[in-house]
Amino acid sequence: MARQERAVRTRRAILEAAASVFDERGYDAATIADILARAGVTKGALYFHFSSKQELAQGVLDEQFGEAGVPHRASKLQELVDVAMVLAYRMKREPMLSAGARLSLGPGMREIFGGGSVPGWIEFTRELLVVAKEQGELLPHVDPAETAWILSACWTGVQVYSQTLNDRADIEERVAAVYQHIYPSISTPAMLSRLDMAPDRGHRVALEMELAAGTAAGAVAGAGAGAGASAGR
């Protein structure tokens, strides 16, 4: 068990190092030597988990979906906003997410990664919008597939513009503005009045997730301590 946990930690350290290097230098300029130096692991440890630079980059891309998870909401329109705002909040702080965006959108990346994470985000958005429509959150004319494409494209454009013009300093305000502009044209009035699309929404949801994770970790630790005490009696 200890060996398995060590392997998981090593893999994560390699991915985080790779994300930092890809984010700073781009895919083409990044080297395995750079990533090894940043991760502080041996070449053998890296190749145990990843067979190539491309596989490392794909690992970074795959992590985006795990990193961006938010608590489920009764309103799927709110859940979609929460995902977008948490991504905006964390993208300024976590290379794993910003590197994923760079790998998906950089020149020549389509030939290597087939669009990177873009198709996955479009489909993720479509699925939430389908449920939102089934629940009566969307106006009758709204096509979930078409809207998913537009929302995903707008979010991507915002993060590219924000990075180019302000090093993502204003990304949360800009992403919030996208949803504040688009949602009135797709949401029912009753649902629209209940949605939280404030620029600080991502920060608040991230804190909610941290508190929930801390509570869960405490419960697990308490259960383990209780089991140990019982075994000792």
Order of alpha helices (4+ residues) and beta strands (2+ residues): alpha-alpha-alpha-alpha-alpha-alpha-alpha-alpha-alpha-alpha-alpha-alpha
